[in-house]
Amino acid sequence: MYHLVVVFGLLALASSLPCDTSGSNHELLLSLNKDLLRSLEGREGLPNPSVHLALRLSELHNLLKEGEHLNRLTSHFHNDIQSFLTGNQPVVGRLALYTLALKSSCFDLNTITFTVGDKSETLLTHLKKQMEQEKEYITFSQRPLTNYYQYSLGVLALCVSGVRVNNHAVNKLIKAVEHEHFTHGDSVSIDTYAMAAMALQCVNNSENSFCSAKESSCTIHNAAELDTALANIKQKLLVSQRADGHIGNEFSTGLAVQALIAMGSPVSECAASMEAMRRDARDNKYHNPMAISQALPALQQKSYLSVQSKNCINEDNTLALEPTDPVTVLPSKTNVAVIVEVVTSSGTSSPYSLDVPKGSSLLETLNLLNGKNLGFTFETESSQWGPFLSVVNGERARQGDRRYWHLASDGTALTEGIGDFKLKVGQKITLTNTSY
């Protein structure tokens, strides 16, 4: 009887560990860490704060390379934010990610300043001002200046930095959950639900800690509404889990599992999604560093909330990269026929047929089409996920205009960017100027 009690006690303990899974999977995690670290080498464009955040949340470190990347963030990425602020453009998402990245390196946030006009103010002051603008815009337009993903990032970044988030700002996010405003086109935005969950859970934790430390009576703002919103988000994530374990799709599962971890979900709610991410990693589906940066913390039972307790003391420094020989990719001698259809905002359709080398990315295909003098032109803008379409045949679709180019293959929305998606024979790619 005693042995049965011990067994059941151990099972109960195991089931109470949030999203813990059996097996160390050490080699897989080591490989993902190395892939992410290697992505810092020779990359063009701005340094990626999401990649830095994932590296810092890992148990394995290369402190030299992480330090070099931190220096690039505080110079190049900092200057990029400064240009947005100078141009009076909304930049809450960048400010929030910058804050999280710096916080993960235990950087003194009070030493980071930006100058607008003749006034120099700290990073957190600018983030609070940006959030105030977003909040006021929601009041009059029922949506943020940017989007609810960036708004949630702003709430999270302020919260993990020890700032007690404005009650009205939190309430706007709670109401957005209640009214199911987290969509992208016609689809549910799992990424936004996940980020909102981490933001609201951080606020919930902080409010409880704040009131526990007060000797006098203390009221937790929005307590019941917070609990209801978190419960609703959790339910939305769980019902979005596919039979193969992915939540939403392969590239939203990382953030979704982070959210479940942050909310203290038991292993029964996370195991299938954890295994789906491990399977994706073994099958080399994570070509993009952003995908790794969101999955790696989750696979180590961490979330962006973990930044709040990061202390940067006695850290591992054993992560090393083996020398690799340069890989030369020879162009395929086999061509495949594809169709690219452009649908403008007015509904006008323009189809283009062409042959491309087998294994070409969508970006390579569009470049080939652009060079055939068939009247097709396009422009891209940079993002953390790589280049994304902003202009096709002279028609612009940007976030600032509440429009985007919806990409579909044979009627199914793409889950990868134009630089990562590989075309197959006979595919029809549709580019549709869509509002949201």
C-alpha positions in Angstrom: 0.0 0.0 0.0 2.9 2.3 0.9 4.4 1.8 -2.6 1.1 2.7 -4.3 1.0 5.9 -2.3 4.5 6.8 -3.4 3.8 6.0 -7.1 0.6 8.0 -7.1 2.4 10.8 -5.4 5.1 10.9 -8.0 2.5 10.8 -10.8 0.7 13.7 -9.2 3.9 15.7 -8.9 4.8 15.0 -12.5 1.4 16.0 -13.8 1.7 19.3 -11.9 4.8 20.4 -13.6 3.7 22.9 -16.3 4.3 21.5 -19.8 7.1 19.3 -18.6 7.9 16.4 -20.9 9.9 13.2 -20.3 13.3 12.7 -21.8 16.1 15.3 -22.0 16.3 15.7 -25.8 19.6 17.3 -25.1 21.1 16.7 -28.6 18.1 18.2 -30.3 18.2 21.3 -28.1 22.0 21.6 -28.6 21.5 21.4 -32.4 18.8 24.2 -32.3 21.0 26.4 -30.1 23.8 26.0 -32.6 21.6 26.7 -35.6 20.3 29.9 -33.9 23.9 31.0 -32.9 25.1 30.3 -36.5 22.3 32.5 -37.9 24.2 35.5 -36.4 27.1 35.0 -38.7 27.2 37.0 -41.9 23.5 38.0 -41.8 22.6 41.1 -43.7 20.2 43.7 -42.3 19.3 44.5 -38.8 20.2 42.3 -35.8 17.1 40.4 -34.6 16.1 41.0 -31.0 13.9 37.8 -31.0 16.9 35.7 -31.8 18.9 37.4 -29.0 16.0 36.8 -26.6 15.9 33.1 -27.4 19.7 32.7 -27.0 19.6 34.4 -23.7 16.7 32.3 -22.4 18.6 29.1 -23.3 20.6 27.1 -20.8 23.5 27.0 -23.2 25.5 30.1 -24.1 28.3 31.5 -26.1 28.8 34.7 -24.2 31.2 36.2 -26.7 28.9 35.9 -29.7 25.9 36.9 -27.6 27.8 40.0 -26.4 28.7 40.9 -30.0 25.1 40.6 -31.0 24.0 42.7 -28.1 26.4 45.4 -29.3 24.8 45.3 -32.7 21.4 45.7 -31.1 22.4 48.7 -29.1 23.8 50.3 -32.2 22.1 49.3 -35.5 18.7 48.3 -34.1 18.7 51.2 -31.7 19.4 53.6 -34.6 16.5 52.0 -36.6 14.1 52.7 -33.7 15.5 56.3 -33.5 14.6 56.9 -37.1 11.0 55.7 -36.6 10.7 58.0 -33.5 12.2 60.9 -35.4 9.7 60.3 -38.2 6.8 60.1 -35.7 6.0 56.6 -36.8 4.4 54.0 -34.5 7.2 51.7 -33.2 5.8 50.0 -30.1 6.7 46.5 -31.4 10.3 47.3 -32.0 10.6 49.1 -28.6 9.0 46.2 -26.8 11.3 43.6 -28.4 14.3 45.8 -27.8 13.3 46.0 -24.2 12.9 42.2 -23.8 16.2 41.6 -25.5 18.1 44.0 -23.3 16.3 42.7 -20.2 17.4 39.2 -21.1 21.0 40.4 -21.0 20.4 42.1 -17.7 21.2 45.4 -19.3 20.4 48.6 -17.4 17.4 49.9 -19.3 17.8 53.4 -17.7 21.0 53.9 -19.7 19.1 53.5 -23.1 17.7 56.8 -24.4 16.2 58.2 -27.5 16.0 61.9 -28.6 12.9 63.4 -30.2 13.2 67.1 -30.9 15.5 68.4 -28.2 14.3 66.0 -25.5 16.2 62.9 -24.5 14.1 60.2 -22.7 14.6 56.6 -21.6 13.6 53.5 -23.6 10.8 52.7 -21.1 9.5 56.3 -21.2 9.2 56.1 -24.9 7.5 52.7 -24.7 5.0 54.0 -22.2 4.3 57.0 -24.5 3.8 54.7 -27.5 1.5 52.5 -25.5 -0.6 55.5 -24.5 -0.9 56.5 -28.2 -2.0 52.9 -29.1 -4.5 52.9 -26.2 -6.0 56.2 -27.3 -6.3 55.0 -30.9 -8.2 51.9 -29.7 -10.6 54.2 -27.9 -11.6 56.0 -31.0 -11.0 53.4 -33.7 -11.6 50.1 -31.9 -8.1 48.9 -33.0 -4.5 49.8 -32.2 -2.3 52.0 -34.4 -0.3 48.9 -35.2 -2.0 45.7 -34.2 -2.9 43.7 -31.1 0.2 41.5 -31.4 2.5 44.6 -31.0 0.2 46.0 -28.3 0.5 42.8 -26.3 4.3 42.9 -26.7 4.2 46.4 -25.3 2.2 45.3 -22.2 4.5 42.4 -21.7 7.7 44.4 -22.1 6.6 47.0 -19.6 5.4 44.3 -17.1 8.6 42.2 -17.1 10.6 45.5 -16.7 8.8 46.1 -13.4 6.5 48.9 -14.6 2.9 48.6 -13.3 0.9 48.7 -16.5 -1.8 51.2 -16.8 -5.2 49.7 -15.8 -6.9 51.1 -18.9 -4.2 49.7 -21.2 -4.7 46.3 -19.7 -8.5 46.6 -20.0 -8.2 47.4 -23.7 -6.4 44.0 -24.2 -9.0 42.2 -22.0 -11.8 43.6 -24.1 -10.1 42.6 -27.3 -10.0 39.0 -26.1 -13.6 39.2 -25.0 -14.7 40.4 -28.5 -12.3 38.1 -30.4 -10.5 40.8 -32.2 -7.4 38.8 -32.8 -7.6 37.9 -36.4 -5.5 38.2 -39.5 -7.7 38.4 -42.5 -10.3 35.7 -42.1 -8.2 33.6 -39.8 -7.7 33.5 -36.1 -4.2 34.9 -35.1 -2.8 32.3 -32.8 0.4 34.4 -32.4 -1.6 37.3 -31.1 -3.6 35.1 -28.7 -0.3 33.7 -27.4 1.4 37.1 -26.9 -1.7 38.4 -25.2 -1.7 35.4 -22.9 1.9 36.1 -21.8 1.2 39.8 -21.4 -2.0 39.3 -19.3 -0.4 36.5 -17.2 2.5 38.8 -16.4 0.1 41.5 -15.3 -1.8 39.0 -13.2 1.3 37.7 -11.5 2.6 41.2 -10.9 -0.6 42.5 -9.5 -0.8 39.6 -7.1 2.9 40.2 -6.0 2.2 43.9 -5.7 -0.7 43.4 -3.4 1.0 40.7 -1.4 3.8 43.2 -0.6 1.4 45.9 0.6 0.6 46.0 4.3 -2.7 47.8 3.8 -5.6 46.6 1.7 -4.9 46.4 -2.0 -7.3 45.9 -4.9 -6.1 44.0 -8.0 -7.5 45.8 -11.0 -9.6 43.8 -13.4 -9.0 40.6 -11.3 -12.1 38.7 -12.5 -11.8 40.0 -16.0 -8.1 39.0 -16.1 -8.9 35.5 -15.0 -11.7 35.2 -17.6 -9.6 36.5 -20.4 -6.7 34.1 -19.6 -9.2 31.2 -19.4 -10.7 32.2 -22.8 -7.3 32.5 -24.4 -6.2 29.1 -23.1 -9.4 27.5 -24.4 -8.9 29.2 -27.8 -5.3 27.8 -28.0 -6.4 24.3 -27.0 -9.3 24.1 -29.5 -6.9 25.3 -32.2 -4.6 22.3 -31.7 -4.6 20.0 -34.7 -4.5 16.2 -34.7 -0.7 16.3 -35.4 -0.2 18.5 -32.2 0.4 21.8 -33.9 -1.5 24.8 -32.6 -2.6 26.8 -35.5 0.3 25.8 -37.8 3.9 24.7 -37.6 5.1 28.3 -37.1 2.7 29.5 -34.5 3.1 26.5 -32.2 6.2 27.8 -30.5 4.6 31.0 -29.2 1.4 29.1 -28.4 3.2 26.6 -26.2 5.2 29.4 -24.6 1.8 30.9 -23.6 0.5 27.6 -22.2 3.7 27.3 -20.2 3.3 30.9 -18.9 -0.2 30.0 -17.8 1.0 26.9 -15.9 -0.7 24.3 -18.2 -0.2 20.7 -17.2 1.7 18.2 -19.3 -1.5 16.8 -20.8 -2.2 20.0 -22.6 1.3 20.5 -24.0 2.8 17.1 -24.7 1.4 16.7 -28.2 2.5 20.2 -29.2 6.0 19.7 -27.7 6.4 16.5 -29.7 5.2 18.2 -32.9 7.9 20.9 -32.4 10.6 18.2 -31.8 9.4 16.4 -34.9 9.6 19.6 -37.0 13.1 20.2 -35.7 14.3 16.7 -36.6 12.7 17.1 -40.0 14.6 20.4 -40.5 11.4 22.4 -41.0 12.8 25.4 -39.1 14.8 27.1 -41.9 14.1 30.5 -40.5 15.9 31.8 -37.4 12.6 33.4 -36.2 10.9 30.0 -36.2 13.7 28.6 -34.0 13.7 31.6 -31.7 10.0 31.0 -30.8 10.2 27.2 -30.5 13.5 26.9 -28.6 12.3 28.6 -25.3 9.1 26.5 -25.4 11.1 23.3 -25.9 13.1 24.2 -22.7 9.8 24.8 -20.8 10.4 28.6 -20.8 8.4 31.6 -22.1 9.1 35.3 -22.6 7.9 35.8 -19.0 11.1 34.0 -17.9 13.0 37.3 -18.8 11.5 38.7 -15.6 13.6 36.5 -13.3 16.7 36.4 -15.5 19.8 37.1 -13.3 22.8 36.4 -15.7 24.9 35.0 -12.9 27.2 31.9 -13.3 25.9 31.3 -16.8 27.1 28.4 -19.0 29.6 29.3 -21.6 30.2 26.0 -23.4 28.2 26.5 -26.6 30.7 26.4 -29.5 30.3 26.2 -33.2 32.4 23.7 -35.2 34.0 25.0 -38.4 31.8 24.3 -41.4 32.8 24.1 -45.1 31.1 26.5 -47.4 28.1 24.9 -49.2 27.7 25.6 -52.9 24.2 25.0 -54.1 24.1 24.2 -57.8 21.0 25.4 -59.7 18.7 22.6 -60.6 18.7 21.4 -64.2 15.1 20.4 -63.9 12.4 23.1 -64.4 8.9 23.0 -63.1 5.9 24.9 -64.5 4.1 27.3 -62.0 1.4 30.0 -62.3 1.5 33.2 -60.3 -1.8 35.1 -60.1 -2.1 38.7 -58.9 -5.5 39.8 -57.5 -5.6 43.6 -56.9 -7.8 45.4 -54.3 -10.4 45.9 -57.0 -10.6 42.2 -57.7 -8.8 42.3 -61.1 -6.9 39.2 -61.7 -3.6 38.8 -63.7 -2.2 35.3 -64.2 1.4 34.7 -65.2 2.9 31.3 -66.3 6.6 30.5 -66.2 9.1 27.7 -65.7 11.4 27.9 -62.7 14.3 25.6 -61.5 13.0 22.9 -59.2 13.3 23.9 -55.5 13.1 27.6 -56.2 11.7 29.8 -53.4 8.8 32.0 -54.1 11.1 35.0 -53.8 13.4 33.5 -56.5 10.3 32.8 -58.6 9.1 36.4 -58.4 12.5 37.7 -59.3 12.5 35.5 -62.4 9.0 36.6 -63.3 10.1 40.3 -62.8 12.8 39.8 -65.4 10.6 38.4 -68.1 9.1 41.8 -69.1 5.6 40.5 -68.8 4.3 43.5 -66.9 4.9 42.0 -63.5 6.8 44.0 -60.9 7.2 43.8 -57.1 8.9 45.4 -54.1 9.6 44.0 -50.7 10.3 45.3 -47.2 12.4 43.7 -44.5 11.0 42.0 -41.4 12.3 39.7 -38.7 10.9 36.8 -40.7 12.7 37.9 -43.8 11.4 39.9 -46.9 7.7 40.4 -47.3 5.7 41.7 -50.2 4.7 45.4 -50.0 4.1 46.4 -53.7 3.0 44.2 -56.6 2.4 45.7 -60.1 2.6 49.1 -58.6 -0.2 48.5 -56.0 0.9 48.9 -52.4 -0.3 46.8 -49.4 1.3 47.7 -46.1 0.5 47.3 -42.4 0.2 51.1 -42.1 -2.6 51.0 -44.7 -4.3 48.1 -43.0 -3.6 45.9 -46.0 -1.3 43.0 -46.8 -0.6 40.7 -49.7 -2.3 37.4 -48.8 -0.2 34.5 -50.3 -1.8 31.2 -51.1 -0.7 28.0 -52.9 -3.5 26.2 -54.7 -6.0 28.0 -52.5 -4.2 27.2 -49.2 -2.7 30.1 -47.2 1.1 30.0 -47.0 2.6 29.6 -43.5 6.1 30.5 -44.6 7.5 33.7 -46.0 8.5 34.3 -49.7 12.1 33.6 -49.0 11.4 30.2 -47.3 8.5 28.7 -49.3 9.7 26.3 -52.0 7.6 25.7 -55.1 6.5 22.4 -56.6 5.5 21.4 -60.1 2.2 22.6 -61.2 1.6 25.0 -58.3 -0.6 28.1 -58.6 0.5 30.9 -56.3 -2.0 33.6 -55.7 -1.1 37.1 -54.4 -4.2 38.9 -53.2 -4.3 42.5 -51.9 -6.3 42.1 -48.8 -7.5 44.3 -46.0 -7.7 43.5 -42.3 
